[in-house]
């Protein structure tokens, strides 16, 4: 009876093939997840930059509705509005001489990832909607990698 028990071998631990399968599955998941995460980080940084200029957009819209023209940096400063750029960016506010459009240019002084290199710009252009008191903002970009998460984000703004 004792010899029967000794013949029965109890498996302890995992075999090499089982461990290799687990490592392969983790590698495949990581290959998909890492680029998706990097795209998410870039989109969130772009969203933070756009959110950082919301107060400027509001001030420009208010000035347009009161005066009929969009302000530039100097006009905002004289009105007591300080243009504070989001971290890692510089912001310029310009108003064409016609006053029909106001422009906010966000320049990324540091790269946000491979799709948004340093000195890329995000340009928000305000134009009053015809026959309405609403102001529409159009977003364009310069210097960002085409067909990337960044350009797709800008296209949806």
C-alpha positions in Angstrom: 0.0 0.0 0.0 2.8 2.3 0.9 4.5 1.8 -2.5 1.3 2.9 -4.3 1.4 6.2 -2.5 5.0 6.7 -3.4 4.3 6.1 -7.1 1.7 8.8 -7.2 3.6 12.1 -7.9 1.9 15.3 -6.8 2.3 18.2 -9.2 3.5 21.4 -7.5 3.9 24.7 -9.3 3.4 25.5 -13.0 5.0 24.0 -16.0 7.3 25.9 -18.3 4.7 26.0 -21.1 2.1 27.4 -18.8 4.4 30.2 -17.8 5.3 31.0 -21.4 1.6 31.2 -22.3 1.0 33.7 -19.5 4.0 35.8 -20.5 2.8 35.8 -24.2 -0.7 36.9 -23.2 0.7 39.8 -21.0 3.0 40.8 -23.9 0.1 41.0 -26.3 -2.0 43.0 -23.9 0.9 45.4 -23.2 1.5 45.9 -27.0 -2.1 47.1 -27.4 -2.5 49.0 -24.1 0.7 51.1 -24.1 0.0 53.0 -27.3 -3.7 53.5 -26.2 -2.5 54.9 -22.9 0.0 57.3 -24.6 -2.8 58.6 -26.9 -5.0 59.1 -23.8 -2.3 61.1 -22.1 -1.9 63.4 -25.1 -5.6 64.0 -25.4 -5.9 64.8 -21.7 -3.0 67.3 -22.0 -4.7 68.9 -25.0 -8.0 69.1 -23.1 -6.2 70.7 -20.2 -4.8 73.4 -22.5 -8.2 74.1 -24.0 -9.8 74.2 -20.5 -7.0 76.6 -19.4 -8.1 79.2 -21.9 -11.8 79.0 -21.2 -11.7 82.2 -19.2 -10.0 84.0 -22.1 -12.7 82.7 -24.4 -15.4 84.0 -22.1 -13.7 87.4 -21.8 -13.4 87.7 -25.6 -17.0 86.7 -26.1 -18.2 89.2 -23.5 -16.0 92.0 -25.0 -17.4 91.2 -28.5 -21.0 91.3 -27.3 -20.4 94.7 -25.5 -18.2 96.4 -28.1 -18.7 94.6 -31.4 -15.0 93.7 -31.7 -12.8 91.0 -30.3 -10.0 92.1 -28.0 -6.3 91.4 -28.3 -3.8 90.7 -25.5 -3.3 94.4 -24.6 -7.1 95.0 -24.5 -7.6 92.1 -22.1 -4.8 93.4 -19.9 -6.2 96.9 -19.8 -9.6 95.4 -18.9 -7.9 93.7 -15.9 -7.9 90.2 -17.4 -4.6 88.4 -17.1 -3.7 85.8 -19.7 -2.2 83.0 -17.7 -1.1 80.2 -20.0 -1.5 76.6 -19.0 1.6 74.8 -17.9 4.0 73.9 -20.8 2.3 76.4 -23.2 2.4 80.0 -24.2 -0.8 81.8 -25.2 -1.3 84.7 -27.5 -4.6 86.5 -28.1 -5.0 88.5 -31.4 -7.8 90.4 -32.9 -7.7 91.2 -36.7 -8.3 94.8 -37.6 -11.7 94.0 -39.0 -12.8 92.8 -35.6 -14.8 89.9 -37.2 -12.7 87.2 -35.6 -10.8 86.7 -32.4 -7.9 84.3 -32.3 -6.4 82.4 -29.4 -3.1 80.7 -30.2 -1.8 78.1 -27.8 1.8 77.1 -28.5 3.1 74.0 -26.8 6.6 74.9 -25.5 7.3 71.3 -24.6 6.3 68.2 -26.5 3.2 66.4 -25.3 4.3 63.1 -26.9 5.3 61.9 -30.3 2.2 63.3 -32.0 2.5 66.9 -30.5 6.1 68.0 -30.8 7.4 71.2 -29.1 6.3 74.4 -30.8 3.1 72.9 -32.2 0.1 75.2 -32.1 -3.6 74.9 -31.4 -5.5 77.9 -32.8 -9.0 78.7 -31.6 -10.8 81.1 -33.8 -14.0 82.9 -32.7 -16.6 84.0 -35.2 -20.0 85.3 -34.3 -22.8 83.2 -35.6 -24.9 85.1 -38.2 -28.2 86.3 -36.8 -27.5 85.1 -33.3 -25.7 86.3 -30.2 -23.7 83.0 -30.0 -20.0 82.9 -30.8 -18.6 79.8 -32.5 -15.1 78.6 -31.9 -13.2 76.7 -34.6 -10.1 74.8 -33.8 -7.2 74.2 -36.1 -3.6 73.0 -35.5 -0.2 73.3 -36.8 2.8 71.0 -36.4 0.9 68.0 -35.0 1.3 64.6 -36.6 -1.4 63.9 -39.1 -4.0 61.3 -38.3 -2.9 61.0 -34.7 -5.0 61.2 -31.5 -4.0 64.8 -31.2 -5.3 65.8 -34.6 -8.5 63.8 -34.1 -9.0 65.6 -30.8 -8.6 69.0 -32.5 -11.0 68.0 -35.2 -13.7 67.2 -32.6 -13.4 70.6 -30.9 
